[in-house]
């Protein structure tokens, strides 16, 4: 068990430096070097072609869409697009890499430099620096059977699925992020959330971390002070959740601080995140001198991105997240705090889509940030994975705006939609939820409630109009919550005055 220093003490004594290598799977129709489909959930080893399997004599051909997606991302990350980039062979053997090398970019990547501006929950801004980003092919997936935690050590045998082999990846490599202090975990989480938001807005990736569409290698080191040389770093591989990224950084800062405070040295190594301990375990010792014997891929010509082509791609970019936030802040009259709440909840795109489907901004925010958010939390799912669409939320809001439902009935209708009972209209019809609109029935319920509460009627006549609340409650009970409270109040005041 690792010895850990209290986190607050660790960041007070040492200066943390972090870096992230974020791997983004692109949602092209076919793989980066052959025509095998890119899909999720297919039977193992069915979405493959000879190049995916590394069969002798098979030759790669670059997917034009993957190049365009990379240029889109580079422009959105404030980067420079390399006019000439090259693919290379990165040589190493692993069962999920059948040809014993990976086609990637090293010396001449397609994206150079850049940054992503992020904002923390309290509004603090941070500019996360990017060194470069490159295109490459993903490897297949190994499943180790019989070992602890699904790992190779102790496994009785391994299974390999090559469906993922050759799926196009962009790896975004950051520069060391300095000045992060105690906010290091939150900054890292906000950065990866920002990348996910960006790639979804660009339409280049589904960005689903639970499927491995986005995963990060997390680098952490400590130094004595901000003007001291960088310390020895560890690299925690393939972390595929925001919580995992944040926990990795917090754990590594506490672990490394305890070692350094005791006079020890940090071992440069790869590590693996373990949710059970919300921390990391050792992998293998790693040196900066790993020799992958990079050399130019002889079967692929260089990729040319002329200035004219880059400008053509730039002209076709959709509305980016920063511009969307500025627009909705003005259109919806949001305060900075309300906008941050939407961002932190991952609800900006959902609310925007709901408004575009016809809902009021206030109604869309209310449902996504209220009952639907509670459902997502209670069921441990992302907000976007709640079983309801923006169109359905807009339909629900429309029922309320038209007066056919009140908030109480709306929540019942929403519960039915979330339970899979159909659209809001279908749930309202099936559960008979619509507000009582029969004026005769409403008047009868009010008259009965007034007759049963003569003392309340006297109070209303005496000027205590707040006493009408008791009558309203009685009417709502009698109508099973299906009466319009405003209409009921108006009838009560009219009837009480007339008696």
Secondary structure, DSSP 4 states (H G I P E B T S, - for coil): ------HHHHHHHSEEEEEEEEEEE---SB-SSSS-B--SSPPTT-S--TTTTT-TT------HHHHHHHHHHHHHTTPEEPSEE--EEEE--BTTBTTSEEEE--TT-SEE--EEEEE-TTS-EEEEEEEEEEEEEPP-EEEEESSGGG-STT-SEEEEEGGGTT-EEEEEEEPPB-S-GGGHHHHHHHHHHHHHHHHHHHTS----GGGTSEEEEEEEEEESSTTSPP---EEEEEE-SHHHHHHHHHHHHHHHHHHHHTT-----EEEEEETTTTEEEEEEE--TT-----EE-TTSPPEE--HHHHHHHHHT----HHHHHHHHHHHTT--HHHHHHHHHTT-HHHHHHHHHTT--HHHHHHHHHTHHHHHHHHTT--GGGSS--HHHHHHHHHHHHTTS--HHHHHHHHHHHHTT---HHHHHHHHT------HHHHHHHHHHHHHH-HHHHHHHHTT-GGGHHHHHHHHHHHTTT-S-HHHHHHHHHHHHHH-
